[in-house]
Amino acid sequence: MTTSKPTTFAVAKMTSKHQITIPRAVREKLGLSDHDKLVFQLTDHGQVMIDKEQKSDLWSIIREQDAAHGSIDTPEPDWGKDVGAELIDD
């Protein structure tokens, strides 16, 4: 069995609150930005594989954006009572 040498090597320290800062080299390699979700896969050999969560479909992205930023649906404003008829020039 051949094991490949990792192309990116970085070390992170866990805090007392079980949090880690993902090293810059890893963030850049995975293309991570604020609020991205990560997927952790544990192997039978005790290794952890980390990858950026892939968006599965348009509607899940829309629901996520709607939950984070609110709906883009806005009711039509009340313009008040009609004042008169529209005149259209021919």
N, C-alpha and C positions, 0 to 999 in steps of 0.2 A: 504494500500500500504506500503510495506516494502522497506526502502532504505538501501543499504549496506554501511558500513563504508569504506571509501577509505583505501587501504592498503599502499599507498605511499602519504605522504602529504609534499608539498613544496610550498614556496612562491617565486615569482620573481617580480622584480620591472621594470616597463616600463620606458625607457629613453625618452628624449625630441624628439628623432627621431622615436619613437614608436617601439623600439626594446627591446627584452627581452633576457636574458640569461637563457637557460633551465637548471634548477638545476641538479646537478650530479645524484641525486637519480632517477630523471625522465629519464635522458639520459641512465642510466644503466638499468632501468626497461624496457625501450623500445628498448634497444640494438642500440642506435643511435651512429653514427660516423660522421666525417666530410662530408659535402655535401649531407647528407641524406635529403630527402624531407619529410615534415610532412603534414598530412591530418587533417584539423580542421572540426569537425561536431558540429553545433549549434543545441541544442534541443529547443523545444517550451517553456521550463521552464527556459531558459537563461543559461543553462549549456553548457560548451564547452568540447567536447571529442577530444583528440589529439592522433593520432596514426602514426606510421611510414608508409610511402607509400610503398605498396607492388609492386614489379616488376611484371608486368602482363605476359610478355612473353619474350623469348630469343631475338627476333629481336628488341624489344624496348630497351633492355639493350645494345645490340650492337650499335644501333643508338645513344644512350646516351653516350656511351664510345667513339664512333667515333667523336661525336661533342666535347667532352671534351679533347680528346687526339690525334685526327687525325686518319686517316685511316692506317690500317696495310698493305694495298695493296701497293707494291712498284714495280716500273717498273724494268725489267731485265737490269742489267748494260750493257753498251756498252763495250764489250771486245776487240773491234778493229777487223781488217780484219783477216780472217783465215790465219794461217801461213803454215799449211800443213795438211795432213791426219792423222787420229788417227791409231795407230798400236795396234792391240789386239792379245795377245799371246793365243794360243790354249792350 
